[in-house]
């Protein structure tokens, strides 16, 4: 049975929306408890520990996950299930061995390196966190595999299970006044362990090979192709670390202190949670296998079409995020998070601005990966050097705002570099209409919210409610503008059917009826 069909995509979208919604709600509630419950120092140390995930990703990369993500859908579409299973085994085993080696090295050299980042006394806590790290990568590999098999009820369900388990654990710790750094790390580790057991069981049951399947051995040509892709992506991951906002935490810890790390991580995380609603993230495990399964003879027509749809859909979410954060950044922190780190609240709209500019990141990367141009992606990581120089220069002068500017501008330069090399296919068909509609509508909405905030002497909670109403009305108007092109609407109509299509039409996302 074909895996990558409109019907399978529709089912995957349904499961993704359902479980991502649960996960998003659980993540937000859990994060509120975490921020309110931990001390400012413990929260900073906890955030710095999580910055080790991209560090280990880089040091133990070998391009494994990127190779799995790129080639497993291709193998499955061609009916080579044995090849797909072989690739999963190689990637999972290689990742586990490399992770153990890297973590062992970190623990052995702890007394030398940790004091540079004010982590010296926290070696026992990091040893516990190392178990979480190992589970994180194995869960991620199994999620990629299940998504390639279009089993999103399990791959995305795992995210929901993880977030819900953390929420329950945080709630229990809060109730018993036991929100300490070690207890929170233990709670996260147990949540990852439960998630791993569930996704492993689903993988064994639904992705296992029949007993009569012959063992797979790649040809010399296939090995060279896989090795070449993994080799380039190994170095791509190294640049990704330095360009990521989480790597900024190590610079902030070295120049400032764990409390500053906590403040910066807090605002970065707020933006990331909001950005999870962006379609290329919300539906990444649906979009990626479908995108990479595009036949080569249809790429010239379909890639520009799909690229434009992804950009327009991303902006559909990012415009209201930016407008709301620009006006209500302080009120969000005061009402929801008890005012913790509110002195840095302008970081939220600043980070949101760069998030808006870098909305092209996933679409252009998908095009480059489809064209198997890891060299271009690798060369784009040269802007990691710019990021390091900018951090060293701006952190002493502008503090956390300097770090946000350095990281955001480096990401912008990297994404523009990739786009320039794939611009033949990465074409935004309705750029003018989308940009004009967005600037005029959301600029007006933000201005109205600012005026109402200045004129009405009401509490911060009421201000947030007013902002939600204004942005909600603006969103309904935006659906009716040229920001969503007729081609986008036709493509959505071909994938969405039934009650969800009726609901979207009632909201204003007019789509042709597909018979």
C-alpha positions in Angstrom: 0.0 0.0 0.0 1.3 3.5 -0.9 2.5 5.5 2.1 2.6 9.0 0.7 -0.9 9.7 -0.6 -3.4 12.5 0.1 -5.4 10.2 2.3 -2.4 9.2 4.4 -1.4 12.9 4.7 -4.9 13.8 5.8 -4.9 11.1 8.5 -1.4 12.2 9.6 -2.5 15.9 9.7 -5.5 14.9 11.9 -3.3 13.0 14.4 -0.7 15.7 14.3 -3.2 18.5 15.1 -4.8 16.4 17.9 -1.7 15.3 19.7 0.3 18.5 19.1 -2.6 20.4 20.7 -2.5 18.2 23.7 1.3 18.5 23.9 1.3 22.3 23.4 -1.2 22.8 26.2 0.7 20.4 28.5 4.0 22.1 27.7 2.7 25.6 28.4 1.2 24.5 31.7 4.2 22.6 32.7 6.5 25.5 31.8 4.4 27.9 34.0 4.9 25.6 36.9 8.6 25.1 36.2 9.3 28.9 36.0 7.3 29.7 39.0 8.5 26.8 41.1 12.3 26.8 40.5 14.5 29.5 41.9 16.1 31.9 39.4 19.5 30.2 39.8 18.2 26.6 39.6 16.2 27.6 36.5 19.3 29.0 34.9 21.3 25.8 35.6 18.4 23.7 34.3 18.4 25.7 31.1 22.1 25.4 30.7 21.9 21.6 31.1 19.4 21.4 28.3 21.9 23.4 26.2 24.0 20.3 26.3 21.5 18.5 24.0 22.6 20.5 20.9 26.2 20.2 22.1 26.1 16.4 22.2 24.1 16.5 18.9 27.1 18.2 17.3 30.0 16.3 19.0 28.3 12.9 18.3 26.6 13.7 15.1 28.2 11.9 12.2 25.2 13.2 10.2 23.1 10.3 11.4 19.7 11.8 12.0 19.8 13.9 8.9 20.6 10.9 6.8 17.8 8.9 8.3 15.4 11.8 7.8 16.4 12.3 4.2 16.6 8.7 2.9 14.1 6.6 4.8 11.1 8.1 3.1 12.8 7.5 -0.2 13.5 3.8 0.6 9.9 3.3 1.8 8.4 4.9 -1.2 10.4 2.6 -3.4 9.3 -0.4 -1.4 12.7 -1.1 0.0 11.5 -1.8 3.6 14.6 -3.9 4.4 16.9 -0.9 3.4 14.8 1.4 5.6 15.0 -1.0 8.6 18.8 -1.4 8.1 19.2 2.4 8.1 17.3 2.7 11.4 19.5 0.1 13.1 22.7 1.7 11.9 21.6 5.2 13.0 20.3 4.1 16.4 23.4 2.1 17.3 25.8 4.7 16.0 24.1 7.5 17.9 24.0 5.5 21.2 27.7 4.6 21.0 28.8 8.1 20.1 26.6 9.6 22.9 28.1 7.4 25.5 31.6 8.3 24.4 30.9 12.1 24.5 29.1 12.0 27.8 31.9 10.0 29.4 34.4 12.5 28.2 32.4 15.4 29.6 32.1 13.8 33.0 35.8 12.9 33.2 36.8 16.5 32.3 34.1 18.1 34.4 36.4 19.7 37.0 38.4 21.4 34.3 35.6 22.8 32.0 32.6 23.2 34.2 33.9 26.1 36.4 34.1 28.2 33.2 30.3 28.1 33.0 29.6 28.3 36.8 28.6 24.6 36.8 31.4 23.2 39.1 29.1 22.0 42.0 26.5 20.4 39.7 28.4 17.2 38.5 25.9 14.8 40.3 22.9 16.5 38.7 24.5 16.3 35.3 25.3 12.6 35.7 21.6 12.1 36.2 20.8 14.4 33.2 23.1 12.2 31.1 20.5 9.4 31.2 17.9 11.8 29.9 20.2 12.8 27.1 20.6 9.1 26.0 16.9 8.6 26.0 16.2 11.8 24.2 18.2 10.8 21.1 16.8 7.3 21.0 13.2 8.6 21.2 14.0 11.1 18.5 15.3 8.4 16.1 12.2 6.3 16.7 9.9 9.3 16.1 11.6 10.0 12.8 11.1 6.4 11.8 7.5 6.2 12.8 6.8 9.5 10.9 8.5 8.1 7.8 6.0 5.2 8.0 3.2 7.9 8.3 2.4 6.5 11.8 2.0 10.0 13.2 -0.5 8.8 15.9 2.6 7.3 17.5 5.3 9.7 16.6 3.4 12.8 17.5 1.6 10.9 20.3 5.0 10.4 21.9 5.4 14.2 22.1 2.0 14.4 23.8 2.9 11.7 26.2 6.2 13.3 27.1 4.7 16.7 27.7 1.8 15.3 29.7 4.1 13.2 31.9 6.3 16.2 32.7 3.2 18.2 33.6 1.9 15.6 36.0 5.4 15.3 37.6 5.8 19.0 37.9 2.3 19.3 39.4 3.2 16.7 42.0 6.5 18.4 42.9 4.7 21.7 43.2 2.0 20.3 45.4 4.6 18.7 47.8 6.9 21.8 47.7 9.7 19.7 46.2 10.6 21.8 43.1 14.4 21.4 43.3 16.8 21.1 40.4 17.5 17.4 41.1 13.9 16.5 41.4 12.9 18.2 38.2 15.7 16.5 36.3 14.5 13.1 37.7 11.0 13.9 36.6 12.1 14.7 33.1 14.2 11.5 32.9 11.3 9.3 34.0 9.0 11.0 31.4 11.6 10.3 28.7 11.9 6.6 29.9 8.1 6.1 29.6 8.0 7.7 26.2 10.9 5.5 24.9 9.1 2.3 26.0 5.9 3.4 24.2 7.5 4.4 20.9 9.8 1.4 20.9 6.8 -0.9 21.3 5.0 0.9 18.4 8.1 0.6 16.2 8.5 -3.2 16.9 4.8 -3.8 16.2 4.2 -1.7 13.1 7.7 -1.2 11.5 9.1 -4.7 11.9 10.0 -6.7 8.9 8.3 -9.9 7.9 10.3 -13.1 8.7 10.8 -13.9 5.1 12.4 -10.6 4.3 16.0 -11.0 3.0 18.7 -9.1 4.9 19.7 -5.8 3.2 23.2 -5.0 2.1 23.7 -1.7 0.4 25.7 -1.6 -2.8 28.9 0.3 -3.1 27.1 3.2 -4.9 24.4 3.4 -2.1 27.1 3.4 0.6 28.9 6.3 -1.2 25.7 8.2 -1.5 24.8 7.8 2.1 28.3 8.4 3.4 28.6 11.6 1.3 25.3 13.0 2.7 26.2 12.0 6.3 29.7 13.4 6.0 28.6 16.9 4.9 25.8 16.9 7.5 28.2 16.0 10.3 29.9 19.3 9.8 26.5 21.0 9.2 25.5 20.0 12.7 28.7 21.6 14.1 27.8 24.9 12.6 24.2 24.5 13.7 25.3 24.3 17.4 27.1 27.7 17.3 24.2 29.2 15.4 21.5 28.0 17.8 20.2 30.1 20.6 20.9 27.4 23.1 24.6 27.7 22.4 24.3 31.3 23.5 23.7 30.0 27.0 27.3 28.9 27.3 28.6 32.4 26.3 26.1 34.1 28.7 27.1 31.7 31.5 30.8 32.5 30.9 30.3 36.3 30.7 27.5 36.8 33.1 25.8 34.2 35.5 23.2 31.4 35.7 20.4 33.9 36.5 21.1 35.7 33.2 21.1 32.3 31.4 17.7 31.6 33.0 16.3 35.0 31.8 17.6 34.5 28.2 16.4 30.9 28.0 13.0 31.9 29.4 12.3 34.4 26.6 13.8 32.2 23.9 11.6 29.4 25.1 8.5 31.6 25.1 9.1 32.4 21.5 9.7 28.7 20.6 6.5 27.6 22.3 4.5 30.1 20.3 6.5 29.2 17.1 5.5 25.5 17.5 2.2 26.6 15.9 4.0 27.4 12.7 2.9 24.8 10.2 6.5 23.7 9.2 7.0 22.9 12.8 3.5 21.7 13.8 3.4 19.4 10.8 7.2 18.8 10.3 6.9 15.1 10.5 4.2 15.1 7.9 5.7 17.7 5.6 9.2 16.3 5.4 8.5 12.8 4.2 5.9 14.1 1.7 8.3 16.7 0.5 11.2 14.3 0.0 8.9 11.9 -1.7 8.2 14.3 -4.6 9.1 12.6 -7.9 12.1 14.1 -9.7 10.2 14.6 -12.9 7.6 16.8 -11.1 10.0 18.8 -8.9 10.1 21.8 -11.2 6.4 22.5 -10.8 5.7 21.2 -7.3 8.6 22.6 -5.3 7.9 26.3 -5.9 4.2 25.7 -5.3 4.9 23.9 -2.0 7.6 26.3 -1.0 5.2 29.3 -1.3 2.5 27.4 0.6 4.8 26.7 3.5 6.0 30.4 3.7 2.4 31.7 3.5 1.2 29.3 6.1 4.1 30.2 8.4 3.3 33.9 8.2 -0.3 33.1 9.0 0.9 32.3 12.5 3.9 34.5 12.9 2.3 37.8 12.2 -0.1 37.6 15.2 2.8 36.3 17.4 4.9 39.3 16.5 2.1 41.9 16.9 1.0 40.5 20.3 4.5 40.2 21.7 5.3 43.7 20.6 2.5 45.2 22.6 2.0 42.9 25.5 5.4 41.4 26.4 5.4 42.8 30.0 1.8 41.8 30.6 2.4 38.2 29.4 5.2 37.8 31.9 3.4 39.5 34.8 0.1 37.6 34.5 1.2 34.1 33.5 4.7 33.8 35.0 4.4 35.9 38.1 6.7 38.6 36.9 9.9 36.4 36.9 12.6 38.0 34.7 10.1 40.8 33.7 13.0 43.3 33.7 14.1 41.7 30.4 10.6 41.6 28.8 11.7 43.5 25.7 13.7 40.5 24.7 10.4 38.8 23.7 9.5 41.1 20.8 13.1 41.4 19.8 13.4 37.6 19.5 10.0 37.5 17.8 11.2 40.0 15.1 14.1 37.7 14.2 11.8 34.7 14.3 9.6 36.5 11.7 12.5 37.3 9.5 13.8 33.7 9.7 10.4 32.2 8.9 12.1 31.0 5.6 14.5 28.7 7.5 12.6 25.4 7.2 11.3 25.8 3.7 14.7 26.8 2.2 16.4 23.9 4.1 13.8 21.5 2.7 14.6 22.6 -0.8 18.3 22.3 -0.3 18.0 18.8 1.3 15.7 17.7 -1.5 18.3 18.7 -4.1 20.9 16.9 -2.0 23.0 20.0 -1.6 24.5 19.4 1.9 27.6 21.4 0.7 25.5 24.6 0.5 24.1 24.0 4.0 27.6 23.3 5.2 28.9 26.5 3.7 26.1 28.5 5.3 27.5 27.6 8.7 30.4 30.0 8.1 28.1 32.5 9.7 28.7 30.7 13.0 32.0 32.5 13.0 30.1 35.8 12.7 27.8 34.7 15.6 30.8 34.0 17.9 32.4 37.3 17.1 29.2 39.2 17.6 28.5 37.5 20.9 32.0 38.3 22.2 31.6 41.9 21.1 28.0 42.6 22.1 27.5 40.6 25.3 29.8 42.9 27.3 28.2 46.0 25.8 24.5 45.2 25.5 24.1 42.1 27.7 21.2 39.8 26.8 20.0 42.1 24.1 23.3 41.9 22.4 23.2 38.1 22.5 19.7 38.1 21.0 20.8 40.4 18.2 23.9 38.3 17.5 22.0 35.1 17.3 19.1 36.4 15.3 21.2 38.2 12.7 23.5 35.2 12.2 20.5 33.0 11.5 19.2 35.6 9.0 22.5 35.6 7.1 22.6 31.8 7.1 19.1 31.4 5.7 19.6 34.1 3.0 22.8 32.3 1.9 20.9 29.0 1.5 18.1 30.6 -0.3 20.5 32.3 -2.8 21.8 28.9 -3.8 18.4 27.3 -4.3 16.5 30.4 -5.5 15.7 28.7 -8.8 13.2 26.5 -7.1 12.7 28.3 -3.8 10.4 30.9 -5.3 7.8 32.8 -3.3 5.0 33.1 -5.9 2.9 35.7 -4.1 5.5 37.6 -2.1 4.2 41.1 -2.8 0.6 40.3 -1.9 1.6 38.4 1.2 3.9 41.1 2.5 1.6 44.0 1.8 -1.4 42.3 3.4 0.7 41.4 6.5 2.3 44.8 7.1 -0.9 46.8 6.6 -3.2 44.5 8.6 -1.0 43.5 11.5 0.7 46.9 11.7 -2.8 48.4 12.1 -3.8 45.7 14.7 -0.6 46.4 16.8 -1.3 50.2 16.6 -4.9 49.7 17.8 -3.7 47.6 20.7 -1.2 50.2 21.7 -3.9 52.9 21.6 -6.3 50.9 23.7 -3.6 50.0 26.2 -2.8 53.7 26.6 -6.4 54.9 26.8 -7.9 52.2 29.1 -6.8 52.1 32.7 -7.4 48.3 33.3 -5.5 45.4 34.8 -2.8 43.5 32.9 -5.1 40.5 32.5 -7.9 42.6 30.9 -5.3 44.1 28.6 -4.3 40.7 27.4 -7.9 39.7 26.8 -8.4 42.9 24.7 -5.3 42.1 22.7 -6.5 38.5 22.1 -9.8 39.8 20.8 -8.2 42.4 18.5 -5.7 39.9 17.1 -8.4 37.2 16.7 -10.5 39.6 14.5 -7.4 40.5 12.5 -6.6 36.9 11.9 -10.1 36.2 10.5 -9.6 39.2 8.1 -6.1 38.0 7.2 -7.5 34.6 6.0 -9.5 36.5 3.4 -6.6 38.5 2.0 -4.2 37.7 -0.9 -1.7 36.5 1.7 -3.1 33.1 1.0 -3.0 32.7 -2.8 -5.5 30.8 -4.9 -2.9 28.1 -5.6 -2.4 27.7 -1.8 -6.2 27.4 -1.3 -6.5 24.7 -4.1 -3.6 22.7 -2.6 -5.1 22.8 0.9 -8.5 21.7 -0.6 -6.8 18.7 -2.2 -5.4 17.6 1.2 -8.1 18.7 3.6 -11.6 17.3 3.4 -14.7 16.7 5.4 -15.5 18.6 8.6 -12.1 20.3 8.9 -12.5 21.9 5.4 -16.0 23.1 6.3 -14.7 24.7 9.5 -11.8 26.4 7.7 -14.2 27.8 5.0 -16.4 29.2 7.8 -13.4 30.9 9.3 -12.7 32.6 6.0 -10.0 30.3 4.4 -12.0 29.9 1.2 -11.0 26.9 -0.7 -12.4 25.3 -3.9 -14.6 22.3 -3.4 -12.7 19.2 -4.6 -15.0 16.4 -5.9 
